[in-house]
Structure formats: structure tokens, C-alpha cells
């Protein structure tokens, strides 16, 4: 095969979308002795049939990085209110001992009950009242690791260790994607910046590179280099991509175990399809004025986050398997100024989350789509920073809510102690949460077990994860001794 040299190819392509792909491919020509084939040669995003009967086909995770205060939003504590500003004599695990206080701090906001289920929600969270009967409030979440990074890793990768695949990577590894022209795992980032851990939140870890999340920016262009330069539009691009495909196929025959090369080949094909499909999916101007108003696009406070929630609905509607929306770095981390800061971030995010649930329900998508709202931790019941009152981290008992995809609506599960510090009833560890998600998506653990040097690994990875049956519409059948 008579190939162009790299410099000539770059010069001809003008560093456009396809040209950068060509440059990256050319770099793979470094000669190296073939190594033993330890993994299958082809990893792709084609739809895979789950072993079990799935109740959900997709998931949207609204990840509130920083630690929303459960006792100020979802978990009323009359005893804490009664003991407001009194000294607590029990044991407290502080992250910031320098600003620590033993004075209890009752919530400054009133709670009301919403829906037929009578779900307790505070004033800043009251917009959720419209979907109270659709959501399941889990009040007994637990990771037990107080730092942000470690608790994020627990919730998002299964363990507190670095380098592990993220939840979206595991799910697309096990299930693939429905739409060959859109990535199976897409991440909508906040305009203020990346969350704690940055790109680790959507990394593929040791899984093949094809399962890494695709980032969608918070402003236009939401996906960079989506369009080719004018000189390559149409037939020139097709010829270039055809030539690139020949190069890659030649390299794949020489290095069959290189998963990065395989992922890159698929990314070029995906990118070509995305030139139309992604542009259409991200174009919210196609939505009716009523829909745009529902998501708060007419309000400065909710426009940005509402836009991302609306895009998330459009993505799952078009076959994307896992969509994750991140708030910015530490926006829920209210070590100080909680009385003002908490209502502000709630005003920005909670009404649009409720709009998403209602919109999915009306479109018939909620039954098959899991919607998750929560962070990596909650907050302590005592004061941090007495001059500018806030709350320190609490990973021993906190709340998150879920809707759709087989979860029971109007369900309140678990409980923390009388001041909201520790989960004490029906505790849900991060590995129980993951086991429940896998069950709803029909995935057996062996379907998300990856063989690598040193042994097998999975999302649960040997932890005692159990399906939380009480929160499900159709829990697993109980096996008897006879069966």
C-alpha cells in the first residue's frame, strides 16, 4: 500500500476534524513486537443482550458534587430542631477540625409533605413536590469515607481506589449503545468548571478505551471540531476516511491486541455519524416553547442547568445509554454560608430536575429510564464556622433520590438517627446501590467482569452488594431452599 507520509497528510487536511483523526492514526505506526493477546481483539458499542430481564434501558445521573445537605432538604429532624444551638455530647467525625463545633444546628427551613405519599421536602427543595409520587427517596446512603475524592470514587467506580472505570463505562461495557451515530456514554459538564477529580469521573480505567465518556461542553460549540473544514465537506472527507480506514485495518492486523487502536477506529466512524446526529440531538431549538419554559429556559436562574436537563432527555430519547450531568467544583460543599448558598444552588437545579422527571413520564420514557439525583455525601448536624455558619462532610448517612426505570414511586427508604448523622435503618452502601442498578438493567455480574493481568474485576468487585428490594416495583424472586 502506497501511503502518504504524516506531514503531507496533515498539510492536506488543514488540521480539521478528519485531519486530526488522521494525525492520531499515523502515530500508531511505531514498530513494536507483537505481545500476547490477553484480551479479545474487538470491543464495540453494539447493543448487547443482558442476561436478566431489564426494567430499565438507560440512565440519567444528575450528580450534585460537593454534598447536598440531606437534613436541610429531604430528611427532617424535629429532635435536631429542638436541640438547636445546644452542645452535642456524642462522637462526631470532622473533616475540618480547625473550624469544628459541637453545637447542633437545626435546619432554618420548614418542611412540608407533598404528594399522596406524604414525602417530606424543605422549602429549598419544594419544587420536587410535583414529582413526589414518582420518586424514591433513599435516606440511608453510606460510603463511610469522608473526603470528596474517595467518596466520589466509591459512588462512581465502586471503590475508593484511583484508576477504576466509572459507572457509565461499566454500563456501556455491559450493554453497548442503541444508536451507532451517538456515543453510548455522554457527560454534560458545568460552565463553571470540572467537578472534583475532573475527567476521572468519566474515565474508562482499565476497560477498553471505547467505553470512556464523551464530553459535551456547556456552551457552543458543545462538541468541538464536529464539522470538517470546507475543503473536506462531502466526497473529499469520505475519501480521506476511507484511506484512514485502510491504514487502521493494516495496523490492526499487525497489532491485534491494541484496544486503543480499535477504539480509535470506532471513534472515527462514530465521529462521521455524529456530524449530523449530534448536531440534531443537541439542537434544543426544535423543542416547543412550552417545553423550553417547563425546563426553565426563560429564567436566568435555571436556563443553563435546564438546557442540560433537556439535552439529557433528547439524548436518551435517541438511544444514548448513560448520560451524566455534573455540577461544578464544590457547588454543594457548604462549609460556610449555607443559609444563603443552599437555596441558590437548589433554585438552579431542583426545578429543572423535576421538569425532567415529568417530561420523561409524559413521553412514556420514565418507565425505562432511571433518573438519579444525588452527590457523594451529606452534611453534619453540627455547626462548622460559627462566624459564617456551614456544615462539614458526612458520608455516614445521607440522602439521594431516584425515579423511573423500575424504582417505586412515592417511596421513602431507610432512616438516619435522630439528628441525621448516621444511617441506622435499611442502610444502602454504595455497592448495594450499584447492585440494584445492575439488577434493574438486567446485568449479571459476569457480564461486567473484565479480565486483565492480575485477575478479574467488576463494578461490585467482590463486595457484599445486595439488591435493595424494598425500593423496586418488581424485586428479585426470593430463592427457597427447595429451589
C-alpha positions as MATLAB code, in Angstrom:
seq = 'XXXXXXXXXXXXXXXXXXXXXXXXXXXXXXXXXXXXXXXXXXXXXXXXXXXXXXXXXXXXXXXXXXXXXXXXXXXXXXXXXXXXXXXXXXXXXXXXXXXXXXXXXXXXXXXXXXXXXXXXXXXXXXXXXXXXXXXXXXXXXXXXXXXXXXXXXXXXXXXXXXXXXXXXXXXXXXXXXXXXXXXXXXXXXXXXXXXXXXXXXXXXXXXXXXXXXXXXXXXXXXXXXXXXXXXXXXXXXXXXXXXXXXXXXXXXXXXXXXXXXXXXXXXXXXXXXXXXXXXXXXXXXXXXXXXXXXXXXXXXXXXXXXXXXXXXXXXXXXXXXXXXXXXXXXXXXXXXXXXXXXXXXXXXXXXXXXXXXXXXXXXXXXXXXXXXXXXXXXXXXXXXXXXXXXXXXXXXXXXXXXXXXXXXXXXXXXXXXXXXXXXXXXXXXXXXXXXXXXXXXXXXXXXXXXXXXXXXXXXXXXXXXXXXXXXXXXXXXXXXXXX';
ca = [
       0.000    0.000    0.000;
       1.430    3.388   -1.030;
       0.616    5.724    1.904;
       1.198    9.434    2.345;
       3.699   10.456    4.969;
       2.294   12.081    8.106;
       3.343   15.658    7.290;
       1.766   15.533    3.846;
      -1.468   14.177    5.284;
      -1.612   16.897    7.934;
      -0.892   19.616    5.389;
      -3.653   18.404    3.085;
      -6.256   18.046    5.845;
      -5.776   21.580    7.304;
      -5.977   20.188   10.838;
      -9.750   19.766   10.592;
     -11.855   17.161   12.351;
     -10.853   14.367    9.987;
      -7.301   15.657    9.738;
      -6.700   15.366   13.455;
      -8.029   11.821   13.288;
      -5.578   11.065   10.509;
      -2.700   12.508   12.513;
      -3.557   10.410   15.520;
      -3.781    7.279   13.409;
      -0.418    7.915   11.780;
       1.201    7.954   15.191;
       0.258    4.303   15.637;
       2.797    3.144   13.028;
       5.673    2.825   15.519;
       7.037   -0.659   15.077;
       6.870   -2.914   18.107;
       6.995   -6.655   18.588;
       3.535   -8.157   18.958;
       2.644   -9.058   22.516;
       0.497  -11.986   23.628;
      -3.180  -11.415   23.078;
      -4.624  -11.074   26.561;
      -7.976   -9.592   25.567;
     -10.392  -10.037   22.667;
      -9.378   -8.059   19.622;
     -12.695   -6.278   19.064;
     -14.520   -4.112   21.568;
     -17.506   -2.203   20.326;
     -20.653   -0.330   21.351;
     -23.121   -2.599   19.596;
     -26.215   -3.364   21.730;
     -25.700   -6.374   23.984;
     -28.455   -8.520   25.377;
     -28.485   -8.512   29.191;
     -28.655  -11.847   30.984;
     -31.702  -10.869   33.039;
     -34.978   -9.179   32.233;
     -34.217   -5.452   32.195;
     -36.655   -2.968   33.674;
     -34.543   -0.016   32.517;
     -32.778    0.663   29.245;
     -30.978    3.937   30.051;
     -29.915    6.124   32.950;
     -29.549    9.854   33.591;
     -27.407   10.711   36.620;
     -27.728   14.256   37.965;
     -24.590   14.281   40.097;
     -24.550   17.033   42.731;
     -20.858   17.188   43.527;
     -19.942   18.562   46.930;
     -22.522   17.006   49.237;
     -26.126   18.283   49.407;
     -27.297   18.703   52.998;
     -29.874   15.955   53.493;
     -31.060   17.350   56.845;
     -31.840   20.684   55.200;
     -33.573   19.200   52.137;
     -35.019   15.696   52.424;
     -34.632   14.319   55.949;
     -36.466   16.363   58.626;
     -35.163   16.030   62.186;
     -37.511   17.503   64.832;
     -35.117   16.481   67.600;
     -32.288   18.368   65.931;
     -34.521   21.438   65.722;
     -35.409   21.070   69.407;
     -31.724   20.902   70.350;
     -30.736   23.812   68.098;
     -27.505   25.537   69.296;
     -27.073   23.114   72.200;
     -23.805   21.259   72.677;
     -23.769   17.713   71.340;
     -22.140   15.203   73.665;
     -21.779   12.374   71.168;
     -18.936   11.491   68.828;
     -18.597   13.395   65.553;
     -16.193   12.653   62.704;
     -14.956   16.047   61.434;
     -13.010   16.638   58.256;
     -12.057   20.191   59.212;
     -11.175   20.069   62.897;
      -9.950   23.674   62.872;
     -13.436   25.060   62.236;
     -15.306   22.293   64.055;
     -18.003   22.975   66.613;
     -20.069   20.699   68.809;
     -23.113   22.986   68.609;
     -26.087   21.394   66.909;
     -27.707   23.370   64.112;
     -31.367   22.756   63.311;
     -32.441   23.496   59.768;
     -33.611   27.086   59.204;
     -36.164   25.884   56.619;
     -39.611   24.448   57.154;
     -40.631   21.056   55.822;
     -43.959   20.182   54.209;
     -45.419   16.940   52.974;
     -46.089   16.527   49.253;
     -47.961   14.066   47.088;
     -50.205   11.202   48.076;
     -47.161    9.535   49.633;
     -46.640   12.444   52.033;
     -42.975   12.945   51.209;
     -41.204   15.498   53.412;
     -39.430   18.241   51.474;
     -37.991   21.510   52.739;
     -38.622   24.940   51.261;
     -35.493   24.940   49.038;
     -36.482   21.505   47.688;
     -40.203   22.224   47.339;
     -40.117   22.132   43.514;
     -39.786   18.348   43.838;
     -43.297   18.289   45.259;
     -44.673   17.986   41.712;
     -42.946   14.603   41.341;
     -43.123   13.356   44.942;
     -45.202   10.369   43.893;
     -42.747    9.493   41.111;
     -39.522    9.493   43.106;
     -37.987    7.145   45.629;
     -36.178    8.944   48.458;
     -33.284    6.897   49.839;
     -32.412    8.388   53.251;
     -29.820    5.844   54.372;
     -26.970    6.159   51.891;
     -23.497    5.367   53.222;
     -19.923    5.261   51.932;
     -18.061    5.909   55.190;
     -15.139    7.773   53.560;
     -15.305   11.454   54.339;
     -13.142   13.084   51.671;
     -14.792   14.203   48.438;
     -12.499   12.327   46.077;
     -12.702    8.997   47.861;
     -16.460    9.160   48.296;
     -16.942   10.149   44.647;
     -14.849    7.150   43.666;
     -16.973    4.895   45.865;
     -20.234    6.160   44.362;
     -18.966    6.347   40.798;
     -16.492    3.463   40.453;
     -17.345    1.020   43.248;
     -14.279    1.515   45.449;
     -12.184    4.323   46.891;
      -9.152    3.374   44.793;
      -7.950    5.521   41.862;
      -7.885    4.443   38.226;
     -11.025    2.325   38.206;
     -13.653    2.502   35.430;
     -16.546    4.874   36.034;
     -20.171    3.764   36.312;
     -21.015    4.900   32.780;
     -18.045    2.982   31.391;
     -19.132   -0.218   33.172;
     -22.730    0.078   31.969;
     -21.808    0.668   28.336;
     -19.243   -2.139   28.563;
     -22.049   -4.467   29.628;
     -24.843   -3.154   27.444;
     -23.407   -1.236   24.499;
     -25.436    1.537   22.889;
     -28.594    1.704   20.800;
     -27.511    4.445   18.413;
     -24.353    3.855   16.308;
     -24.207    7.557   15.462;
     -24.051    8.772   19.070;
     -21.736    7.784   21.938;
     -23.235    5.425   24.488;
     -21.889    7.422   27.452;
     -22.143   11.222   27.374;
     -21.168   13.757   30.040;
     -22.639   17.266   30.292;
     -20.222   19.463   32.232;
     -20.871   22.660   34.176;
     -19.846   26.072   32.765;
     -18.021   26.938   35.988;
     -15.507   24.135   35.528;
     -14.928   20.453   36.126;
     -16.019   18.696   39.332;
     -13.587   17.272   41.862;
     -11.408   14.590   40.174;
     -12.115   16.119   36.746;
     -12.001   13.626   33.887;
     -11.663   10.716   36.321;
     -15.438   10.977   36.753;
     -15.976    9.561   33.250;
     -12.792    7.579   32.652;
     -12.721    4.063   31.225;
      -9.969    2.951   33.628;
      -8.659   -0.437   32.517;
     -11.664   -1.099   30.303;
     -11.068   -0.665   26.561;
     -10.905    2.996   25.583;
     -14.130    2.865   23.566;
     -16.099    2.950   26.847;
     -14.815    6.326   28.053;
     -17.423    9.083   28.359;
     -17.760   11.728   25.641;
     -17.789   15.276   26.998;
     -20.447   17.759   25.889;
     -19.432   21.325   26.668;
     -21.683   23.806   28.432;
     -21.522   26.313   25.585;
     -21.470   26.304   21.811;
     -19.880   24.544   20.130;
     -20.842   21.823   22.594;
     -18.675   19.301   20.747;
     -15.501   20.724   19.261;
     -14.459   20.052   15.647;
     -17.772   18.441   14.790;
     -17.723   19.912   11.284;
     -14.931   19.289    8.749;
     -13.199   22.255    7.123;
     -14.935   23.462    3.932;
     -12.347   21.807    1.689;
     -13.226   18.373    3.078;
     -17.022   18.530    3.057;
     -18.677   15.703    1.145;
     -16.674   13.376   -1.093;
     -13.191   14.583   -0.031;
     -13.937   13.626    3.571;
     -15.299   10.241    2.540;
     -12.141    9.538    0.515;
      -9.906   10.602    3.386;
     -11.822    8.483    5.893;
     -11.739    5.526    3.523;
      -7.977    5.857    3.240;
      -7.694    6.219    7.000;
      -9.739    3.047    7.431;
      -7.269    1.142    5.251;
      -4.373    2.395    7.364;
      -6.087    1.360   10.559;
      -7.066   -2.067    9.282;
      -3.470   -2.658    8.270;
      -2.295   -1.651   11.749;
      -4.949   -3.781   13.412;
      -3.668   -6.869   11.601;
      -0.169   -6.122   12.882;
      -1.234   -5.285   16.458;
      -4.488   -7.203   17.069;
      -4.428   -6.756   20.874;
      -4.193   -2.946   20.842;
      -7.571   -1.893   22.252;
      -6.676    1.808   21.943;
      -6.288    1.396   18.190;
      -9.606   -0.425   17.960;
     -11.301    2.323   19.963;
      -9.767    4.977   17.740;
     -11.050    3.248   14.608;
     -14.539    3.162   16.056;
     -14.278    6.777   17.179;
     -13.602    7.901   13.599;
     -16.661    6.056   12.350;
     -18.716    7.422   15.223;
     -17.457   10.949   14.591;
     -18.612   10.812   10.990;
     -22.103    9.784   12.104;
     -22.134   12.422   14.839;
     -21.676   15.221   12.331;
     -25.417   15.066   11.773;
     -26.800   13.047   14.700;
     -25.085   15.011   17.497;
     -25.898   18.355   15.949;
     -29.560   17.361   15.771;
     -29.661   15.898   19.287;
     -28.088   18.993   20.848;
     -30.369   21.424   18.998;
     -32.980   22.363   21.593;
     -34.491   24.998   19.295;
     -36.561   22.147   17.870;
     -38.420   21.908   21.188;
     -41.724   23.704   21.686;
     -41.907   26.924   23.643;
     -43.960   25.111   26.277;
     -41.210   22.517   26.738;
     -38.494   25.145   26.923;
     -40.498   27.031   29.525;
     -41.016   23.842   31.531;
     -37.241   23.408   31.779;
     -36.786   26.993   32.938;
     -35.106   28.314   29.808;
     -36.884   31.657   30.242;
     -35.396   32.153   33.724;
     -31.805   33.284   34.238;
     -31.504   31.136   37.362;
     -32.460   27.853   35.675;
     -31.617   28.390   31.992;
     -28.187   26.767   31.926;
     -28.961   23.683   34.006;
     -32.395   23.362   32.420;
     -30.769   23.304   28.994;
     -28.560   20.425   30.042;
     -31.504   18.504   31.517;
     -33.405   18.977   28.265;
     -30.407   17.793   26.244;
     -30.169   14.739   28.516;
     -33.767   13.839   27.697;
     -33.089   14.292   23.977;
     -30.039   12.029   24.211;
     -31.754    9.093   25.934;
     -34.673    9.572   23.558;
     -32.199    8.941   20.723;
     -30.645    5.842   22.226;
     -27.766    7.062   24.414;
     -27.357    4.576   27.249;
     -25.905    6.683   30.088;
     -25.937   10.476   30.496;
     -24.338   12.210   33.459;
     -24.751   15.894   34.375;
     -22.208   17.367   36.759;
     -22.478   20.483   38.844;
     -19.266   22.475   39.143;
     -16.464   22.028   41.628;
     -17.769   22.086   45.226;
     -21.029   23.925   44.475;
     -22.783   21.856   47.177;
     -19.858   21.935   49.615;
     -21.330   24.386   52.121;
     -18.709   24.609   54.861;
     -19.845   28.202   55.347;
     -22.686   30.449   54.284;
     -25.167   27.618   53.951;
     -28.214   29.775   54.721;
     -27.696   31.737   51.502;
     -25.782   29.276   49.317;
     -28.041   26.245   49.668;
     -31.226   27.955   48.366;
     -29.235   29.413   45.463;
     -27.949   26.080   44.155;
     -31.338   24.446   44.800;
     -33.077   27.172   42.791;
     -30.744   26.454   39.894;
     -31.019   22.657   39.808;
     -34.073   21.214   41.567;
     -36.936   22.712   39.474;
     -35.296   21.521   36.253;
     -34.710   18.048   37.688;
     -38.426   17.857   38.481;
     -39.197   19.063   34.941;
     -37.043   16.253   33.549;
     -38.925   13.595   35.522;
     -42.312   14.977   34.466;
     -41.256   15.279   30.827;
     -39.938   11.716   30.685;
     -43.150   10.455   32.287;
     -45.401   12.266   29.803;
     -43.360   10.963   26.872;
     -43.533    7.374   28.092;
     -39.790    7.242   28.754;
     -39.699    7.242   32.547;
     -40.582    3.566   32.908;
     -37.429    2.626   31.001;
     -35.108    5.426   32.188;
     -33.519    5.660   35.636;
     -33.171    9.248   36.840;
     -30.722    9.699   39.713;
     -30.199   12.856   41.804;
     -27.536   12.940   44.485;
     -23.929   13.562   45.449;
     -21.111   11.782   47.200;
     -22.092   12.744   50.761;
     -24.380   14.754   53.034;
     -23.593   17.203   55.840;
     -23.138   17.034   59.608;
     -25.795   18.180   62.100;
     -23.335   20.444   63.948;
     -22.035   23.885   63.034;
     -18.855   24.446   61.123;
     -17.549   28.018   61.078;
     -19.644   29.808   63.712;
     -18.993   33.216   62.140;
     -20.411   32.097   58.782;
     -22.446   29.000   59.550;
     -21.950   25.909   57.433;
     -21.809   22.133   57.783;
     -18.896   19.713   57.415;
     -18.899   16.453   55.414;
     -20.986   13.431   56.375;
     -20.713   10.145   54.483;
     -22.182    8.015   57.291;
     -25.793    8.839   56.448;
     -27.146   10.941   53.588;
     -29.941   11.081   51.006;
     -30.376   10.689   47.279;
     -33.472   10.210   45.150;
     -34.222    8.147   42.073;
     -37.160    7.859   39.706;
     -38.288    5.583   36.904;
     -36.617    2.519   35.472;
     -38.238    0.101   37.916;
     -37.909    2.123   41.129;
     -41.013    2.544   43.268;
     -42.549    5.989   43.141;
     -43.629    7.672   46.364;
     -41.212    5.511   48.331;
     -39.210    6.633   51.367;
     -36.480    4.147   52.221;
     -34.209    3.944   55.233;
     -33.535    6.408   58.030;
     -30.749    8.250   59.812;
     -30.541    8.727   63.577;
     -32.496   11.458   65.384;
     -30.004   14.181   64.438;
     -29.190   12.934   60.917;
     -25.604   11.816   61.462;
     -25.599    8.045   60.881;
     -27.749    5.811   58.704;
     -29.400    3.411   61.154;
     -32.224    1.711   59.258;
     -32.075   -0.212   55.958;
     -28.588    1.097   55.181;
     -27.697    1.375   51.487;
     -23.957    1.183   50.874;
     -22.523    2.298   47.547;
     -22.082   -1.324   46.473;
     -25.757   -2.037   47.293;
     -26.693    0.926   45.097;
     -24.626   -0.493   42.255;
     -26.047   -3.999   42.674;
     -29.553   -2.526   42.453;
     -28.733   -0.626   39.273;
     -27.288   -3.750   37.660;
     -30.408   -5.734   38.549;
     -32.714   -3.113   37.007;
     -30.639   -3.044   33.832;
     -30.711   -6.837   33.623;
     -26.952   -7.232   34.026;
     -25.422  -10.242   35.711;
     -22.068   -9.532   37.338;
     -20.256  -11.808   34.897;
     -21.424   -9.514   32.086;
     -19.481   -6.639   33.589;
     -16.449   -8.620   34.654;
     -13.271   -7.715   32.816;
     -10.232   -9.974   32.670;
      -6.923   -8.174   32.951;
      -3.422   -9.006   34.171;
      -3.706   -9.795   37.840;
      -7.260  -11.134   37.817;
     -10.872  -10.300   37.078;
     -12.525   -7.011   38.004;
     -16.092   -5.738   38.024;
     -18.145   -2.827   39.329;
     -19.043   -4.734   42.522;
     -15.631   -6.445   42.627;
     -16.220   -8.915   45.429;
     -18.004   -6.509   47.789;
     -21.153   -7.756   49.565;
     -23.521   -5.786   47.351;
     -27.193   -6.689   47.704;
     -30.162   -5.594   45.641;
     -32.300   -3.167   47.671;
     -35.597   -4.937   47.003;
     -37.758   -2.566   49.043;
     -37.259    0.287   46.559;
     -38.207   -1.731   43.478;
     -41.510   -2.196   41.688;
     -40.532   -5.778   40.812;
     -37.914   -7.070   43.267;
     -35.966  -10.281   42.615;
     -37.734  -13.507   43.408;
     -36.700  -14.951   46.764;
     -34.966  -18.288   46.282;
     -36.081  -21.024   48.677;
     -34.019  -23.938   49.908;
     -36.011  -26.278   47.636;
     -35.224  -24.215   44.546;
];
